[in-house]
Amino acid sequence: MHKIFKIIAAVLSLFGIISLVRIIAAGDEAMETGEKAGLFEPMAWTAYIILGLVVLFVLVFVLQNLFTNTASLKSTLIGVGAFAAVLIIAYVISGGDTMAYKNGDEMATSGESHMVGAGLIAFYVLLAIAAISMIFAGVKKVINK
Protein backbone atom coordinates (compact mmCIF):
# COMPACT_ATOMS: atom_id res chain seq x y z
CA MET A 1 0.00 0.00 0.00
CA HIS A 2 2.86 2.36 0.84
CA LYS A 3 4.40 1.78 -2.61
CA ILE A 4 1.10 2.64 -4.31
CA PHE A 5 0.86 5.89 -2.35
CA LYS A 6 4.45 6.77 -3.25
CA ILE A 7 3.76 6.13 -6.95
CA ILE A 8 0.56 8.22 -6.88
CA ALA A 9 2.40 11.04 -5.09
CA ALA A 10 5.25 10.91 -7.60
CA VAL A 11 2.88 11.02 -10.60
CA LEU A 12 0.87 13.92 -9.17
CA SER A 13 4.06 15.78 -8.24
CA LEU A 14 5.47 15.31 -11.72
CA PHE A 15 2.22 16.48 -13.30
CA GLY A 16 2.19 19.56 -11.05
CA ILE A 17 5.82 20.38 -11.86
CA ILE A 18 5.18 20.08 -15.60
CA SER A 19 2.14 22.35 -15.28
CA LEU A 20 4.15 24.89 -13.29
CA VAL A 21 6.97 24.91 -15.84
CA ARG A 22 4.45 25.46 -18.66
CA ILE A 23 2.89 28.39 -16.77
CA ILE A 24 6.28 29.98 -16.05
CA ALA A 25 7.42 29.47 -19.65
CA ALA A 26 4.31 31.22 -21.00
CA GLY A 27 5.23 34.40 -19.13
CA ASP A 28 3.24 37.01 -17.25
CA GLU A 29 2.01 38.90 -20.28
CA ALA A 30 0.42 35.84 -21.86
CA MET A 31 -1.35 35.00 -18.60
CA GLU A 32 -2.64 38.54 -18.03
CA THR A 33 -4.05 38.83 -21.54
CA GLY A 34 -5.73 35.43 -21.22
CA GLU A 35 -3.86 34.07 -24.21
CA LYS A 36 -2.60 31.06 -22.25
CA ALA A 37 -5.25 30.99 -19.53
CA GLY A 38 -5.88 27.28 -20.20
CA LEU A 39 -2.54 26.44 -18.61
CA PHE A 40 -3.95 27.07 -15.15
CA GLU A 41 -6.62 24.39 -15.44
CA PRO A 42 -4.30 21.32 -15.24
CA MET A 43 -2.55 22.83 -12.22
CA ALA A 44 -5.89 23.52 -10.55
CA TRP A 45 -7.12 19.96 -11.20
CA THR A 46 -3.90 18.58 -9.75
CA ALA A 47 -4.48 20.65 -6.62
CA TYR A 48 -8.12 19.49 -6.40
CA ILE A 49 -7.11 15.84 -6.74
CA ILE A 50 -4.41 16.16 -4.09
CA LEU A 51 -6.78 17.98 -1.72
CA GLY A 52 -9.45 15.35 -2.24
CA LEU A 53 -7.01 12.50 -1.61
CA VAL A 54 -5.66 14.13 1.54
CA VAL A 55 -9.15 14.73 2.93
CA LEU A 56 -10.18 11.17 2.07
CA PHE A 57 -7.13 9.62 3.72
CA VAL A 58 -7.46 11.80 6.81
CA LEU A 59 -11.11 10.84 7.20
CA VAL A 60 -10.43 7.13 6.66
CA PHE A 61 -7.55 6.95 9.13
CA VAL A 62 -9.26 9.13 11.75
CA LEU A 63 -12.45 7.06 11.59
CA GLN A 64 -10.44 3.83 11.65
CA ASN A 65 -8.58 5.01 14.76
CA LEU A 66 -11.76 6.19 16.45
CA PHE A 67 -13.55 2.88 16.07
CA THR A 68 -10.56 0.74 17.05
CA ASN A 69 -9.79 2.85 20.14
CA THR A 70 -12.96 3.44 22.15
CA ALA A 71 -11.24 5.74 24.67
CA SER A 72 -10.37 8.17 21.90
CA LEU A 73 -13.93 7.89 20.56
CA LYS A 74 -15.31 9.00 23.91
CA SER A 75 -12.95 11.98 24.19
CA THR A 76 -13.63 12.96 20.57
CA LEU A 77 -17.38 12.89 21.13
CA ILE A 78 -16.95 15.02 24.25
CA GLY A 79 -14.92 17.55 22.24
CA VAL A 80 -17.45 17.62 19.40
CA GLY A 81 -20.28 18.04 21.92
CA ALA A 82 -18.48 20.91 23.64
CA PHE A 83 -17.87 22.60 20.28
CA ALA A 84 -21.52 22.17 19.32
CA ALA A 85 -22.55 23.60 22.69
CA VAL A 86 -20.38 26.68 22.11
CA LEU A 87 -21.96 27.17 18.69
CA ILE A 88 -25.50 26.77 20.02
CA ILE A 89 -24.89 29.14 22.93
CA ALA A 90 -23.30 31.68 20.56
CA TYR A 91 -26.35 31.48 18.27
CA VAL A 92 -28.75 31.96 21.19
CA ILE A 93 -26.75 34.89 22.59
CA SER A 94 -26.48 36.59 19.21
CA GLY A 95 -29.66 38.54 18.75
CA GLY A 96 -29.08 39.63 15.20
CA ASP A 97 -28.99 43.26 14.24
CA THR A 98 -31.75 45.62 13.25
CA MET A 99 -29.47 47.66 10.99
CA ALA A 100 -29.55 46.98 7.26
CA TYR A 101 -26.26 45.76 5.80
CA LYS A 102 -25.29 45.44 2.17
CA ASN A 103 -24.24 42.00 1.00
CA GLY A 104 -22.81 42.72 -2.43
CA ASP A 105 -25.64 44.35 -4.37
CA GLU A 106 -28.37 42.99 -2.10
CA MET A 107 -29.29 43.70 1.48
CA ALA A 108 -28.34 41.12 4.10
CA THR A 109 -31.26 39.43 5.81
CA SER A 110 -31.71 39.37 9.56
CA GLY A 111 -30.91 35.63 9.52
CA GLU A 112 -27.58 36.30 7.81
CA SER A 113 -26.84 39.02 10.35
CA HIS A 114 -27.76 36.61 13.16
CA MET A 115 -25.39 33.93 11.78
CA VAL A 116 -22.51 36.43 11.43
CA GLY A 117 -23.03 37.56 15.02
CA ALA A 118 -23.10 33.97 16.22
CA GLY A 119 -19.90 33.22 14.31
CA LEU A 120 -18.15 36.19 15.87
CA ILE A 121 -19.27 35.28 19.38
CA ALA A 122 -18.20 31.65 18.88
CA PHE A 123 -14.83 32.84 17.58
CA TYR A 124 -14.27 35.05 20.63
CA VAL A 125 -15.31 32.31 23.07
CA LEU A 126 -13.05 29.72 21.42
CA LEU A 127 -10.20 32.25 21.30
CA ALA A 128 -10.60 32.91 25.03
CA ILE A 129 -10.69 29.18 25.79
CA ALA A 130 -7.53 28.60 23.74
CA ALA A 131 -5.70 31.52 25.40
CA ILE A 132 -6.69 30.39 28.90
CA SER A 133 -5.62 26.82 28.10
CA MET A 134 -2.20 27.97 26.88
CA ILE A 135 -1.67 30.19 29.91
CA PHE A 136 -2.76 27.39 32.26
CA ALA A 137 -0.46 24.87 30.55
CA GLY A 138 2.48 27.30 30.72
CA VAL A 139 1.94 28.08 34.40
CA LYS A 140 1.53 24.38 35.19
CA LYS A 141 4.76 23.58 33.35
CA VAL A 142 6.67 26.30 35.26
CA ILE A 143 5.29 25.11 38.61
CA ASN A 144 6.17 21.45 37.93
CA LYS A 145 9.82 22.23 37.10
C-alpha positions in Angstrom: 0.0 0.0 0.0 2.9 2.4 0.8 4.4 1.8 -2.6 1.1 2.6 -4.3 0.9 5.9 -2.3 4.4 6.8 -3.3 3.8 6.1 -7.0 0.6 8.2 -6.9 2.4 11.0 -5.1 5.2 10.9 -7.6 2.9 11.0 -10.6 0.9 13.9 -9.2 4.1 15.8 -8.2 5.5 15.3 -11.7 2.2 16.5 -13.3 2.2 19.6 -11.0 5.8 20.4 -11.9 5.2 20.1 -15.6 2.1 22.4 -15.3 4.2 24.9 -13.3 7.0 24.9 -15.8 4.4 25.5 -18.7 2.9 28.4 -16.8 6.3 30.0 -16.1 7.4 29.5 -19.7 4.3 31.2 -21.0 5.2 34.4 -19.1 3.2 37.0 -17.3 2.0 38.9 -20.3 0.4 35.8 -21.9 -1.4 35.0 -18.6 -2.6 38.5 -18.0 -4.1 38.8 -21.5 -5.7 35.4 -21.2 -3.9 34.1 -24.2 -2.6 31.1 -22.2 -5.3 31.0 -19.5 -5.9 27.3 -20.2 -2.5 26.4 -18.6 -4.0 27.1 -15.1 -6.6 24.4 -15.4 -4.3 21.3 -15.2 -2.6 22.8 -12.2 -5.9 23.5 -10.5 -7.1 20.0 -11.2 -3.9 18.6 -9.8 -4.5 20.6 -6.6 -8.1 19.5 -6.4 -7.1 15.8 -6.7 -4.4 16.2 -4.1 -6.8 18.0 -1.7 -9.5 15.3 -2.2 -7.0 12.5 -1.6 -5.7 14.1 1.5 -9.2 14.7 2.9 -10.2 11.2 2.1 -7.1 9.6 3.7 -7.5 11.8 6.8 -11.1 10.8 7.2 -10.4 7.1 6.7 -7.6 6.9 9.1 -9.3 9.1 11.8 -12.4 7.1 11.6 -10.4 3.8 11.7 -8.6 5.0 14.8 -11.8 6.2 16.4 -13.5 2.9 16.1 -10.6 0.7 17.1 -9.8 2.9 20.1 -13.0 3.4 22.2 -11.2 5.7 24.7 -10.4 8.2 21.9 -13.9 7.9 20.6 -15.3 9.0 23.9 -12.9 12.0 24.2 -13.6 13.0 20.6 -17.4 12.9 21.1 -16.9 15.0 24.3 -14.9 17.5 22.2 -17.5 17.6 19.4 -20.3 18.0 21.9 -18.5 20.9 23.6 -17.9 22.6 20.3 -21.5 22.2 19.3 -22.5 23.6 22.7 -20.4 26.7 22.1 -22.0 27.2 18.7 -25.5 26.8 20.0 -24.9 29.1 22.9 -23.3 31.7 20.6 -26.4 31.5 18.3 -28.7 32.0 21.2 -26.8 34.9 22.6 -26.5 36.6 19.2 -29.7 38.5 18.7 -29.1 39.6 15.2 -29.0 43.3 14.2 -31.7 45.6 13.3 -29.5 47.7 11.0 -29.6 47.0 7.3 -26.3 45.8 5.8 -25.3 45.4 2.2 -24.2 42.0 1.0 -22.8 42.7 -2.4 -25.6 44.3 -4.4 -28.4 43.0 -2.1 -29.3 43.7 1.5 -28.3 41.1 4.1 -31.3 39.4 5.8 -31.7 39.4 9.6 -30.9 35.6 9.5 -27.6 36.3 7.8 -26.8 39.0 10.4 -27.8 36.6 13.2 -25.4 33.9 11.8 -22.5 36.4 11.4 -23.0 37.6 15.0 -23.1 34.0 16.2 -19.9 33.2 14.3 -18.2 36.2 15.9 -19.3 35.3 19.4 -18.2 31.7 18.9 -14.8 32.8 17.6 -14.3 35.1 20.6 -15.3 32.3 23.1 -13.1 29.7 21.4 -10.2 32.2 21.3 -10.6 32.9 25.0 -10.7 29.2 25.8 -7.5 28.6 23.7 -5.7 31.5 25.4 -6.7 30.4 28.9 -5.6 26.8 28.1 -2.2 28.0 26.9 -1.7 30.2 29.9 -2.8 27.4 32.3 -0.5 24.9 30.6 2.5 27.3 30.7 1.9 28.1 34.4 1.5 24.4 35.2 4.8 23.6 33.3 6.7 26.3 35.3 5.3 25.1 38.6 6.2 21.5 37.9 9.8 22.2 37.1 
